[in-house]
Amino acid sequence: MLGERDLRYGDDRQWRRNRMSVNRLPPVGRIRAVHLPEGGPRVPKSLTIEYSDRSNANKWYQLEVPFVDAMHLLALLQGAKDDVGYKEPAETPMPEKD
């Protein structure tokens, strides 16, 4: 399993050693939704991500992720965003209707 250091510093040696034992999911085309369970505990045990296959936009998948791991992934993605200096695109205001 890759650790935070592996992802943040581009050390993929461990990944290369383990990739033969990993079942690869289809590449993500678009993320359609993230679902939290309704009526459950304040902090859910898991969440569900729906995404399409990059090679077939009509084929959708669901991935159930433990909430703690989803939050860890969010922190890793935020770190990657900060490392590359990514800025959110400015929103274009909607034209006024007459």
C-alpha distances in whole Angstrom, upper triangle without the diagonal:
4,6,10,11,9,11,14,15,14,12,11,11,8,7,11,10,8,10,13,11,10,13,14,16,19,19,20,24,25,24,27,26,24,25,26,27,31,33,30,29,29,25,24,21,20,21,21,21,23,23,25,24,25,27,28,29,31,28,26,23,22,18,18,16,16,18,16,13,15,17,14,13,17,17,14,17,20,19,18,22,23,22,24,27,27,30,30,33,37,38,41,44,45,49,51,53,57
4,7,8,6,7,10,11,11,9,8,10,7,7,10,11,9,11,14,13,12,15,15,16,19,19,20,23,24,23,26,26,24,26,26,28,31,33,30,29,29,25,24,22,20,21,22,21,23,23,24,24,24,26,28,29,31,28,26,23,22,19,19,16,17,18,16,13,15,16,12,12,15,14,12,14,17,15,15,18,20,18,20,23,23,27,28,30,34,35,39,41,43,47,49,51,55
4,5,5,7,9,10,11,10,10,12,9,10,14,14,13,15,18,17,15,18,18,19,22,21,22,25,25,24,27,26,24,26,26,28,31,33,30,29,28,24,24,22,21,21,23,22,25,24,27,26,26,29,31,31,33,31,28,26,24,21,20,17,17,17,15,12,14,14,11,11,14,13,10,13,15,13,14,17,18,17,19,22,23,26,27,30,33,35,38,41,43,46,49,51,55
4,5,5,6,8,10,10,11,14,12,12,16,17,16,17,21,20,18,20,20,21,23,21,21,24,25,23,26,25,23,25,25,27,31,32,30,28,27,23,23,22,21,21,22,21,24,24,26,26,26,29,31,31,33,31,29,26,25,21,21,17,17,17,14,12,14,13,9,9,12,10,7,10,12,10,11,14,15,14,16,19,19,22,24,27,30,32,35,38,40,44,46,49,52
4,5,5,6,8,8,10,12,11,12,15,16,16,18,21,21,20,22,22,23,25,23,24,27,27,26,29,29,27,29,29,31,34,36,33,32,30,27,27,25,24,25,26,25,28,27,29,28,28,31,33,33,36,33,31,29,28,24,24,21,21,21,18,16,17,16,13,13,15,13,10,13,14,11,12,15,15,13,16,19,20,23,25,28,31,34,37,40,42,46,48,51,54
4,6,6,6,5,6,9,8,9,12,13,13,14,18,18,16,19,19,20,22,21,21,25,25,25,28,28,26,29,29,31,35,37,34,33,32,28,28,26,24,25,25,24,26,25,27,26,25,28,30,31,33,31,29,27,26,23,23,21,21,21,19,16,18,18,14,13,16,14,11,13,15,13,12,16,16,14,16,19,20,24,26,29,32,34,37,40,42,46,48,51,55
4,6,6,7,8,11,11,10,13,15,14,15,18,18,16,19,17,18,20,18,18,21,22,21,25,25,23,26,26,29,32,35,32,31,30,26,26,24,23,22,23,21,23,22,24,23,22,25,28,28,30,28,27,24,24,21,21,19,19,20,18,14,15,15,12,10,13,11,8,10,12,10,9,12,14,12,13,17,17,20,22,25,28,30,33,36,38,42,45,47,51
4,6,8,10,13,13,13,16,18,18,18,22,22,20,22,21,22,23,21,21,23,23,23,26,26,24,27,28,31,34,36,33,32,30,27,27,26,24,24,25,23,25,24,26,26,25,28,30,30,33,31,29,27,26,23,24,21,21,21,19,16,17,16,13,12,13,11,8,9,11,8,7,11,11,9,11,14,15,18,21,24,27,29,32,35,38,41,44,46,50
4,6,9,11,13,13,15,17,18,18,22,23,21,24,22,23,25,22,23,25,26,26,29,29,28,31,31,34,37,39,37,36,34,31,31,30,28,28,28,26,28,27,29,28,26,29,32,32,35,33,32,30,29,26,27,24,25,25,22,20,20,20,16,15,17,15,11,13,14,11,10,13,13,10,12,15,17,21,23,26,29,32,35,38,40,43,46,49,53
4,6,9,11,10,12,15,15,15,19,20,19,21,19,21,22,20,21,23,24,24,28,29,27,30,31,34,37,40,38,36,35,32,31,30,28,28,28,25,27,25,26,25,24,26,29,30,33,31,30,28,28,25,26,24,25,25,23,20,20,21,17,16,17,16,12,13,15,13,11,14,15,12,13,17,18,21,24,26,29,32,35,38,40,43,47,49,53
4,6,8,8,10,12,13,14,17,18,17,20,19,21,23,21,23,25,27,27,30,31,29,32,33,35,39,41,38,37,36,33,32,30,29,29,29,27,29,27,28,27,26,28,31,32,34,32,31,29,29,26,27,24,25,26,23,20,22,22,18,17,19,18,14,16,18,15,14,18,18,15,17,20,21,25,27,30,33,35,38,42,44,47,50,52,56
4,5,5,6,9,10,10,14,15,14,17,16,18,20,19,20,23,25,25,29,29,28,31,32,34,38,40,38,37,36,32,32,30,28,27,27,25,27,25,26,24,23,25,28,29,32,30,29,27,27,24,25,23,24,25,23,20,21,22,19,17,20,19,15,17,19,17,15,19,20,17,18,22,23,26,28,30,34,36,39,42,44,47,50,52,56
4,5,5,6,9,10,13,14,14,18,17,20,22,21,23,26,28,29,32,33,31,34,34,37,40,43,40,39,39,35,34,31,30,30,30,28,30,28,29,27,26,28,31,32,35,32,31,29,29,26,27,25,26,27,25,22,24,25,21,20,23,22,19,20,23,21,19,22,24,21,22,25,26,30,32,34,38,40,43,46,48,51,54,56,60
4,5,5,6,9,11,12,12,16,16,19,21,21,23,26,28,28,31,31,30,32,32,34,38,40,37,36,36,32,31,29,27,28,28,26,28,27,28,26,26,28,30,32,34,31,30,27,27,24,25,22,23,25,23,20,22,23,19,18,22,21,18,20,22,20,19,23,24,22,23,27,27,31,32,35,38,40,43,46,48,51,54,56,60
4,5,5,6,9,10,9,13,12,15,18,17,19,23,24,24,28,28,27,29,30,32,36,38,35,35,35,31,29,27,25,25,25,23,25,24,24,22,22,24,27,28,30,27,26,24,24,21,22,20,21,23,22,18,20,21,18,17,20,20,16,18,21,19,18,21,23,21,22,25,25,29,30,32,36,38,40,43,45,48,51,53,57
4,5,5,8,10,10,13,13,16,18,18,21,24,26,26,30,31,30,32,33,35,39,41,39,38,38,35,33,30,28,28,28,26,27,25,26,23,23,24,27,29,31,28,28,26,26,23,25,23,25,27,25,22,23,25,22,20,23,23,20,21,24,22,20,24,26,23,24,27,27,31,32,34,38,40,42,46,47,50,53,55,59
4,6,7,9,10,14,15,18,20,21,23,27,29,29,32,33,31,33,34,36,40,42,39,39,39,35,33,31,29,29,29,28,29,28,28,26,26,27,29,31,33,30,30,27,27,25,26,24,25,27,26,22,24,26,23,22,25,25,22,23,26,25,23,27,28,26,27,30,31,34,35,38,41,43,46,49,50,53,56,58,62
4,6,6,7,10,12,15,18,18,21,25,27,26,30,30,28,30,31,33,36,39,36,35,36,32,30,27,25,26,26,25,26,25,26,23,24,25,27,29,31,28,27,24,24,21,22,21,22,24,23,20,22,24,21,19,23,23,20,22,25,24,22,26,28,26,27,30,30,33,34,36,40,41,44,47,48,52,55,57,60
4,5,5,8,9,12,15,15,18,21,24,24,27,28,27,29,30,32,36,38,36,35,36,32,30,27,25,25,24,23,24,22,23,20,20,21,24,26,28,25,24,21,22,20,21,20,22,24,24,20,21,24,21,19,23,23,20,21,25,24,22,25,27,25,26,29,29,32,33,35,38,39,42,45,46,49,52,54,58
4,6,8,9,13,16,17,20,23,26,26,29,30,29,31,32,33,37,40,37,37,38,34,32,29,27,27,26,25,26,24,24,21,22,22,25,27,28,25,25,22,23,21,23,22,24,27,26,22,24,27,24,22,26,27,24,25,28,27,26,29,31,29,29,33,32,35,36,38,41,43,45,48,49,52,55,57,60
4,7,9,13,16,18,20,24,26,26,28,29,28,29,30,31,35,37,34,34,35,32,29,26,24,25,24,23,24,23,24,22,23,23,25,27,28,25,24,21,22,19,20,20,21,24,24,20,22,25,23,21,25,26,23,24,28,27,26,29,31,30,30,34,33,36,36,38,42,43,45,48,49,52,55,57,60
4,6,9,13,14,17,20,22,22,25,25,24,25,27,28,32,34,32,32,33,29,27,24,21,22,21,20,21,20,20,18,19,20,22,24,25,22,21,18,18,16,17,16,18,21,21,17,19,22,20,18,22,23,20,21,25,25,23,26,28,27,28,31,30,33,33,35,38,39,42,45,45,49,51,53,57
4,7,10,12,15,18,20,20,22,23,22,24,25,26,30,33,30,31,32,29,26,23,21,20,19,18,18,17,17,15,17,18,19,21,22,18,18,15,15,13,15,16,18,21,21,18,19,22,21,19,22,24,21,22,26,26,24,27,29,29,29,32,30,33,33,34,38,38,41,43,44,47,50,51,55
4,7,9,11,15,17,17,20,21,20,22,24,26,30,32,31,31,32,29,26,24,21,20,18,16,16,15,15,12,14,14,16,18,19,16,16,13,14,13,15,15,18,21,21,18,18,21,20,17,20,22,20,20,23,24,22,24,27,26,26,29,27,30,30,31,35,35,37,40,41,44,47,48,52
4,6,8,12,14,14,16,17,17,19,21,23,27,30,28,29,30,27,24,22,19,17,15,13,13,11,11,9,11,12,13,15,16,13,12,9,11,10,13,14,17,19,20,17,17,20,19,16,19,22,19,19,22,23,21,23,26,26,26,28,26,28,28,29,32,32,35,37,38,41,44,45,48
4,6,9,11,12,15,17,17,20,22,24,28,31,30,31,31,29,26,24,21,19,16,13,12,10,8,6,7,8,10,11,13,10,10,9,11,11,15,16,20,22,23,20,19,22,21,18,20,23,21,19,23,24,22,23,27,26,25,28,25,28,26,27,31,31,33,35,35,38,41,42,46
4,6,9,11,14,16,17,20,23,25,28,32,31,32,31,29,26,25,22,19,17,14,13,9,8,6,6,8,10,11,13,11,11,11,13,13,16,17,20,22,23,19,18,21,20,17,18,21,19,17,20,22,19,20,24,23,22,24,22,24,23,24,28,28,30,33,33,36,39,40,44
4,6,7,10,13,14,17,20,23,26,29,28,29,29,26,24,24,20,17,15,11,10,6,6,5,5,9,10,9,12,11,10,9,11,11,15,15,19,20,21,18,16,19,19,16,16,19,18,15,19,20,18,18,22,22,21,23,20,22,20,21,24,24,27,29,29,32,35,37,40
4,7,10,13,15,18,21,24,27,30,30,31,31,29,26,26,22,19,16,13,11,7,5,5,4,7,8,7,10,10,9,11,13,14,17,18,22,22,24,21,19,22,22,18,19,22,20,17,20,22,20,19,23,24,22,23,20,21,20,20,23,23,24,27,27,30,33,34,37
4,6,9,12,15,18,21,24,27,27,29,28,26,24,24,21,17,14,11,9,6,5,7,7,11,10,8,11,11,9,10,12,13,16,17,21,21,23,20,17,20,21,17,17,20,19,16,19,21,19,18,22,23,22,23,19,20,18,18,21,20,22,24,24,27,30,31,35
4,6,8,11,15,18,20,24,23,25,24,22,20,21,17,14,11,7,6,4,7,9,10,14,13,11,12,12,9,10,10,11,13,14,17,17,20,18,14,17,18,15,15,18,18,15,17,20,19,18,21,23,22,22,19,20,17,18,21,20,22,24,24,27,30,31,35
4,7,10,14,16,18,22,22,24,23,22,20,21,17,14,11,8,5,5,7,11,13,15,14,11,12,12,9,10,10,12,14,15,18,18,21,19,16,18,21,18,17,21,21,18,20,23,22,21,24,26,25,25,22,22,19,20,22,20,22,24,23,26,29,29,33
4,6,10,13,15,18,18,20,20,18,16,18,14,10,8,6,5,7,10,14,16,19,17,14,15,14,11,11,9,11,12,13,16,15,18,17,14,16,19,16,15,19,20,17,19,22,22,21,24,26,25,26,22,22,19,21,22,21,23,24,24,28,29,30,34
4,7,10,12,16,16,17,16,15,13,14,11,7,6,4,6,9,13,16,18,21,20,17,18,17,13,12,9,9,10,10,12,11,15,14,11,13,16,14,13,17,18,16,17,21,21,20,23,25,25,25,22,22,20,22,24,22,25,26,26,30,32,33,36
4,6,9,12,12,14,14,13,11,12,9,6,5,6,8,12,15,18,21,24,22,20,19,18,14,13,10,10,9,10,12,11,15,15,12,14,17,16,15,19,20,19,20,24,24,23,26,28,28,29,26,26,23,25,27,25,28,29,28,32,33,34,38
4,6,9,9,10,10,9,7,9,7,5,7,9,12,15,19,22,24,27,26,23,23,22,18,16,13,12,10,10,11,9,13,14,11,13,16,16,15,18,20,20,21,24,25,24,26,29,30,30,27,27,25,27,28,27,30,30,30,34,35,36,40
4,7,6,9,10,10,7,9,8,7,8,12,14,17,21,24,26,29,28,25,25,23,19,17,14,14,11,12,12,11,14,16,14,16,19,19,19,22,24,23,24,27,28,28,30,32,33,33,31,31,29,31,32,31,33,34,33,37,38,39,42
4,5,9,10,11,9,12,11,10,12,15,16,20,23,26,29,32,30,28,27,25,22,20,17,17,15,16,15,14,17,19,17,18,22,22,21,24,26,26,26,30,31,30,32,35,36,35,33,33,30,32,33,31,33,33,33,36,37,37,41
4,7,9,11,10,12,13,13,15,18,20,24,27,30,33,36,34,31,30,29,25,24,20,20,17,18,17,16,19,21,19,20,24,24,23,26,28,28,29,32,33,33,34,37,38,38,36,35,33,35,35,34,36,36,36,39,39,40,43
4,7,8,6,9,10,11,14,17,20,23,27,30,32,35,34,31,31,29,25,23,19,19,16,16,14,13,16,18,17,18,21,22,22,24,26,26,27,30,31,31,33,35,37,37,35,35,32,35,36,34,37,37,37,41,41,42,45
4,5,6,8,11,12,15,19,22,25,29,31,34,37,36,34,33,31,28,25,21,20,17,16,14,12,14,17,16,16,19,21,21,22,25,26,26,28,30,30,32,34,36,36,34,34,32,35,36,35,38,38,38,42,43,44,47
4,6,10,12,13,16,19,22,25,29,31,34,37,36,34,34,32,28,26,22,21,18,16,14,11,13,16,15,15,18,20,19,20,23,24,23,26,28,28,29,32,34,33,32,31,29,32,33,32,35,35,36,40,40,41,45
4,7,9,10,14,17,20,23,27,29,31,34,34,32,32,30,26,24,20,18,15,13,11,8,9,13,12,11,14,16,16,17,20,21,21,23,25,25,27,29,31,31,29,29,28,31,32,31,35,35,36,40,41,42,46
4,5,7,11,14,17,20,24,26,29,32,31,29,29,27,23,21,17,15,12,11,8,6,9,12,11,12,15,16,16,18,20,21,21,24,25,26,27,30,31,31,30,30,28,31,33,32,35,36,36,40,41,42,46
4,7,11,14,17,20,24,26,28,31,30,29,29,27,23,20,16,14,10,9,6,5,8,10,10,11,14,15,16,18,20,21,22,24,25,26,28,30,31,32,30,31,30,33,34,34,37,38,39,42,44,45,49
4,7,10,13,16,20,22,24,27,27,25,25,23,19,16,12,10,7,5,4,4,8,9,8,10,13,13,14,16,18,18,20,22,23,24,26,28,29,30,28,29,27,30,32,32,35,36,36,40,41,43,46
4,7,10,13,17,19,22,25,24,22,22,20,16,14,10,8,6,5,6,6,10,10,8,10,13,13,13,16,17,17,19,21,22,22,25,27,28,28,26,27,25,27,29,28,31,32,33,36,38,39,43
4,7,10,13,16,19,21,20,19,19,16,13,10,6,6,4,6,9,9,13,12,10,13,15,14,14,18,19,18,20,23,23,23,26,27,28,29,26,27,25,27,29,28,31,32,32,35,37,38,42
4,6,10,13,15,18,17,15,16,14,10,8,6,5,6,8,11,11,14,13,10,13,15,13,13,17,17,16,18,21,20,20,23,25,25,26,23,24,22,24,26,25,28,29,29,33,35,36,40
4,7,10,13,16,14,12,12,10,7,6,5,6,9,11,14,15,18,16,14,17,19,16,16,20,20,18,20,23,22,22,25,27,26,27,24,25,23,24,26,25,27,29,28,32,34,35,38
4,7,9,12,11,9,10,8,6,5,7,8,11,13,17,17,20,18,15,18,19,16,17,20,20,17,20,23,21,21,24,26,25,26,23,24,21,22,25,24,26,28,28,31,34,34,38
4,6,9,7,5,7,6,4,6,9,11,15,16,20,21,23,21,18,22,23,19,20,23,22,20,23,25,23,23,26,27,26,27,24,25,23,23,26,25,27,29,28,31,34,35,38
4,5,5,6,8,6,6,8,11,12,16,18,22,23,25,22,20,23,24,20,21,24,23,20,24,26,23,23,27,27,26,28,25,26,24,25,28,27,29,31,31,34,37,37,41
4,6,6,9,9,10,11,14,15,19,20,24,25,27,24,21,24,24,21,21,24,23,20,23,25,22,22,26,26,24,26,23,24,23,23,26,26,27,30,30,32,36,36,40
4,6,9,9,11,13,16,18,21,23,27,28,30,27,25,28,28,24,25,28,26,24,27,28,25,25,29,29,27,29,26,28,26,26,29,29,30,33,32,35,38,38,42
4,5,6,9,11,15,17,21,23,26,28,30,27,25,28,29,25,26,29,28,25,28,30,27,27,31,31,29,31,28,29,27,27,30,29,30,32,31,34,37,37,40
4,6,7,11,14,16,20,22,26,26,29,26,24,27,28,24,24,28,27,24,26,29,26,26,30,30,28,29,26,27,25,24,27,26,27,29,28,30,33,33,37
4,6,10,13,16,20,22,26,27,30,27,25,28,29,26,26,30,29,26,29,32,29,29,33,33,32,33,29,30,28,27,29,28,29,31,29,32,34,34,37
4,7,10,13,17,20,23,25,27,25,23,26,27,24,25,28,27,25,28,30,28,28,32,33,31,33,30,30,28,28,31,30,31,33,32,34,37,37,40
4,7,10,13,16,20,21,24,22,20,23,24,21,22,25,25,23,26,28,26,26,30,31,30,31,28,29,26,27,29,28,30,31,31,34,36,36,40
4,7,10,13,17,18,21,19,17,20,21,19,20,23,23,21,24,26,25,25,29,30,29,31,28,29,27,28,30,29,31,33,33,36,38,39,42
4,7,10,13,15,18,16,14,18,19,17,18,21,21,20,23,25,24,25,28,29,29,30,28,29,27,28,30,29,32,33,33,36,38,39,43
4,6,10,12,14,12,11,15,16,14,15,19,18,18,21,23,22,23,26,27,27,29,26,28,26,28,30,30,32,34,34,38,40,41,44
4,7,9,12,10,10,13,15,13,15,18,18,18,21,23,23,24,27,28,28,30,28,29,27,29,32,31,34,36,36,39,41,42,46
4,6,8,7,6,10,11,10,12,15,15,15,18,20,20,21,24,25,26,27,25,27,26,28,31,30,34,35,36,39,41,43,46
4,6,5,6,9,10,11,12,15,15,16,18,20,21,22,24,26,27,28,27,28,27,30,32,32,36,37,38,41,43,45,48
4,5,5,6,9,10,10,12,14,15,16,18,20,21,23,24,26,27,25,26,25,28,30,30,33,35,35,39,41,42,46
4,5,5,6,9,10,11,13,14,15,17,19,20,21,23,25,26,25,26,25,29,31,31,35,36,37,41,43,45,48
4,5,5,6,9,10,10,12,14,15,16,18,20,21,23,24,23,25,24,27,30,30,34,36,37,41,43,45,48
4,5,5,6,9,10,10,12,14,15,16,18,20,21,22,21,22,21,24,27,27,30,32,33,37,39,41,44
4,5,5,6,9,10,10,12,14,15,16,18,20,21,20,21,20,24,26,26,30,32,33,37,39,41,44
4,5,5,6,9,10,11,12,14,15,17,19,20,19,21,21,25,27,28,32,34,35,39,41,43,47
4,5,5,6,9,10,10,12,14,15,17,18,17,19,19,22,25,26,29,31,33,37,39,41,45
4,5,5,6,9,10,10,12,14,16,16,15,16,16,19,22,23,26,28,30,34,36,38,42
4,5,5,6,9,10,11,12,14,15,15,16,17,20,23,24,28,30,32,36,38,40,44
4,5,5,6,9,10,10,13,14,14,16,17,21,23,25,29,31,33,37,39,42,45
4,5,5,6,9,10,11,12,11,13,14,17,20,22,25,28,30,33,36,38,42
4,5,5,6,9,10,10,10,11,12,16,18,20,24,26,29,32,35,37,41
4,5,5,6,9,10,10,13,15,18,21,23,27,29,32,35,38,40,44
4,5,5,6,9,9,12,14,17,20,22,26,28,31,34,37,40,43
4,6,6,6,5,8,10,13,16,19,22,25,27,31,33,36,40
4,6,5,6,9,11,15,17,20,23,26,29,32,35,38,41
4,6,8,11,14,17,20,23,26,29,32,35,38,41,44
4,6,9,12,15,18,21,24,27,29,32,36,38,42
4,6,10,12,15,18,21,24,27,30,33,36,39
4,7,9,12,15,18,21,24,27,30,33,36
4,6,9,12,15,18,21,24,27,30,33
4,6,9,12,15,18,21,24,27,30
4,6,9,12,15,18,21,24,27
4,6,9,12,15,18,21,24
4,6,9,12,15,18,21
4,6,9,12,15,18
4,6,9,12,15
4,6,9,12
4,6,9
4,6
4
